[in-house]
Amino acid sequence: MTSDNNIITLKVTDREGLVHKLEAPTDMNLNIMEVLKSYELPVEGTCGGMALCASCHCYVESDHALPEQSADEEDMLDQAFFVEDNSRLSCQLRIKEELDGIEIKLAPVS
């Protein structure tokens, strides 16, 4: 954990295989997609985080306990390309202390 209780770290592998270590505040009600966009990583988030487009599709590569997928997220992933067992929509994962150290990889675009 980081020394500041309101900051967590994320390890993100982009589509070129480059690893980025990001910091995110836990007290702003952000989701992972918003953090990725703030660091100018190539994630679109076309629908604005409503689980309607899958342009923020990622793979969770660490063993963090995650919230259950909503029906909307499941439906969207059913229509997405390159879906794996660890696929999630980054817009549906809120930045919380429990996600400190999470490792994700951006999914390929179609």
KELUM-293720 format. One record per residue (C-alpha): x, y, z; residue in three letters. Coordinates in steps of 0.2 Angstrom, whole numbers, padded with zeros to 4 digits, always signed. Layout:
<atoms>
XYZAla
...
</atoms>
This chain:
<atoms>
+0000+0000+0000Met
+0005+0018-0003Thr
+0008+0029+0012Ser
-0007+0040+0008Asp
-0023+0031+0013Asn
-0033+0040-0001Asn
-0021+0034-0015Ile
-0020+0017-0023Ile
-0009+0011-0037Thr
-0014+0002-0052Leu
-0002-0008-0064Lys
-0009-0006-0082Val
-0002-0015-0097Thr
-0006-0006-0113Asp
-0010-0014-0130Arg
+0009-0012-0135Glu
+0014-0022-0119Gly
+0021-0007-0110Leu
+0018-0007-0091Val
+0011+0009-0083His
+0011+0011-0064Lys
-0003+0023-0060Leu
-0010+0032-0044Glu
-0028+0035-0041Ala
-0037+0044-0027Pro
-0050+0033-0018Thr
-0060+0048-0012Asp
-0067+0055-0029Met
-0078+0041-0034Asn
-0069+0038-0050Leu
-0069+0022-0060Asn
-0054+0013-0068Ile
-0059+0019-0085Met
-0058+0038-0079Glu
-0041+0035-0072Val
-0035+0027-0088Leu
-0041+0042-0098Lys
-0034+0054-0086Ser
-0017+0046-0089Tyr
-0021+0047-0108Glu
-0020+0029-0110Leu
-0029+0023-0126Pro
-0046+0018-0119Val
-0061+0027-0126Glu
-0076+0025-0114Gly
-0087+0031-0128Thr
-0103+0028-0118Cys
-0096+0038-0103Gly
-0096+0024-0091Gly
-0114+0017-0093Met
-0108-0001-0098Ala
-0116+0002-0115Leu
-0101+0001-0127Cys
-0086-0010-0121Ala
-0073+0002-0127Ser
-0065+0001-0110Cys
-0064-0018-0110His
-0049-0024-0100Cys
-0043-0040-0092Tyr
-0040-0041-0073Val
-0024-0050-0071Glu
-0022-0050-0052Ser
-0032-0060-0039Asp
-0042-0045-0032His
-0059-0048-0025Ala
-0070-0038-0037Leu
-0088-0033-0036Pro
-0100-0045-0046Glu
-0104-0040-0064Gln
-0120-0031-0066Ser
-0133-0038-0079Ala
-0128-0023-0090Asp
-0110-0027-0089Glu
-0113-0045-0093Glu
-0124-0041-0108Asp
-0111-0029-0115Met
-0097-0042-0113Leu
-0107-0055-0122Asp
-0107-0043-0137Gln
-0088-0038-0136Ala
-0073-0045-0145Phe
-0059-0054-0137Phe
-0068-0059-0121Val
-0059-0070-0108Glu
-0064-0076-0091Asp
-0055-0061-0083Asn
-0064-0048-0094Ser
-0072-0033-0086Arg
-0077-0016-0091Leu
-0066-0004-0083Ser
-0080+0009-0081Cys
-0089-0003-0069Gln
-0074-0005-0057Leu
-0074+0009-0044Arg
-0057+0015-0037Ile
-0058+0009-0019Lys
-0044+0004-0006Glu
-0047-0014-0009Glu
-0041-0012-0027Leu
-0024-0006-0022Asp
-0011-0015-0033Gly
-0023-0021-0046Ile
-0016-0027-0062Glu
-0025-0025-0078Ile
-0022-0026-0097Lys
-0031-0017-0110Leu
-0041-0028-0122Ala
-0037-0027-0140Pro
-0049-0017-0151Val
-0059-0025-0165Ser
</atoms>
